[in-house]
Amino acid sequence: MSGHCSISPWNRQWFRAEALRGRIIAENSYIGKNVRCIRHVLSCAESGRKRHLRHRGCLSTIACMIDLKFASDPALQKVRIGALVLTAIDWNRAEQVVPLALREDICAAVRNPAPFDRQQRIRIIRDMLRNGRYKPAGRAKPSPEYLLQAALDQEFPSVNPLVDAVNLASLESLYPMSIFDLEKAGTKLLLRRGRMGESYVFNPSGQSIDLEDLLCVCSLKENEADGSPIVNPVRDSMATKLFPGASHAAVVVYAPHGPEGRDLEAVLARMATWYAHAVDRIEQAVFEPDATS
């Protein structure tokens, strides 16, 4: 299955403004077997270009955009994947990513009318994820539904600032999201459904989740065709979870095709402004399957 990456006019306007400020340091296109992708790179550090150049070309610093492929599967036609790559995380500045006031404002907003129909968004996301044996309900419901209930109960979780930013953006948009350590996962990824018998541990107590037919992002190691699942729209693997001290991370947003997912680029851009407080560089893309596949 081939695919491509698109950027909305609203998002182009935001990046153009950043370019005028001298913070956009790269814009290029990538064409591969499965994905054509327009990449935008935002330099966030005060010393901007100098700090970026120190990382360029060094594999250990993950100075390249993730290479995300789509498996050949008609079920994936329903999905768009938004991505942010966060390079050179400064954990000393991490608290600036989601200040307490922002956290409180977003959590409080769930008790007010949203700019979209929340129940309709929940139904759309469930329909996007419903495949084969996987049913998005009960303990297997998409993660934003857990977050919404936690916020309504005034029990919203706090993990670390970079993970909290993903949870808050997911609560605000009701798009499922994942964040993972790029040095553990690598940059070559595959989007596919989980196979029969596949599972992974998702918390420190050793609980596991059945992945059969659940949409998964997989880490592709050398000579692997299908890879190993690391994250999904319900729960993420312990193997690649992001902990303080990590240098590089990737955020993945699972959104539907069509007008129901038209705000994906805006959600990514908003998150990028948060993460800019604590990383040297951000790359952003939206990956889509080829409609002809």
Secondary structure, DSSP 8 states (H G I E B T S, - for coil): --EEE---HHHHHHHHHHHHTT-EEEEEEEE-SS-EEEEEEEE-STTTHHHHHHHTT-GGGT-S--EEEE-S-GGGGGEEEEEEEEEEE-GGGGGGTS-HHHHHHHHHHTTS--SS-HHHHHHHHHHHH-BTTB--SGGGS-HHHHHHHHHHTT------HHHHHHHHHHHHH---EEEEEHHHH-SEEEEEEB-TT-EEE-STT--EEE-BT-EEEEE--TT-SS-EEEE-SS---GGG---TT-S-EEEEEEEESSGGGTTHHHHHHHHHHHHTTTEEEEEEEEEEE-TT-
